[in-house]
Amino acid sequence: MPTKSLLISGRVQGVGFRYTALHEAERLGVTGWVMNEPDGSVHMVAQGSEAVVVVLEEWCRTGPTGAIVQEVQVSTLDTCEVFRDFRILR
């Protein structure tokens, strides 16, 4: 199953990014996790069909109201881990 790592930078902490990402991922049926990084970015791992992961990736380029996304770095992960749900870490 396709798994992508997304590193979202800009004004993405303190604006509800993780919580709205959780709701968006659940709505799309994407599994994985999202967490704040010490440098002010948000890191997300998203797993699901290619089509829904791309939709979530596009959502990350805008984020919730109040976010100012400057960059989204995306890489494909080679993992055997299968996530059962989507959750917020830290």
N, C-alpha and C positions, 0 to 999 in steps of 0.2 A: 504494500500500500504506500503511495507517495507520502513522504514526510519532508517538510521544509522547515528550515530555521529562518526566522525573520528577526532582524535587529532594526528596531525603529528608533530613529533619533529626531531630536527637535524638542519642542515643548510637549512632552508626552507623559510626564509624571505630574500628579496633582490635578489632573483633569478628568479622572475616571476612565482612563484608557483601558486598564486591565478588566474592569467590571463590564464595560460595554463590549470589549472583545470577547469576554466569556459569553455574554448573551448572543452576540453575533455568531460565535462558533457553535453554540448550542442550536441556534436557529438553522444553521446550515448543516448540522450533523458532523462537524469537524471535531476531532479529538486532539488532545495534547495538553499544552500548558502555556501560561504567560506569567512573566515576572518582571519587576523593576530591577534594573542594574544600578550599581553604585555610581556610575558615570552619568546618570540621568536618562539613559535610554531604556527602552522596553524590549525584552527578548521574548519571542514566541516560538514554540514548536507546534506545527500544525500538521495533522495527519488525516487523510481522507481521500476521496476520489480527486483526481487532478482538477476537475471542473470546480468543485466546491472550495478546494484549497486556493485556487486562483481568485475566486470571488472574495474570500477572506483576505487574501493578499492585497487586493485592490481596495478593500475597506480600510486596511491598515495605512494606505497612502494618504487617507484623509483623517481617519480616526473620529473620535467623538467631538461634539461641540466644545470649543475651547482649546483643542489640540492644534498645534502647528507642527506638522510632520515635515521635516527637512529631507530625510532620506530613509529608505527602506532597503537594507541589504538582505538579499535572499540567497540561500544556498540549499541544495538538496542534500538530505542526510541519508546515508546508507546504514540503516538500522533494521534489526529484526524485532525491536520492541514494538508492541502493539498497545496503544493507549486505549483505555476503556471509556474515558470521558475527557472533558476539558476542564482544567482547574487553574486556579490562581495559586502560584507559589510565592512565598515570602510576603 
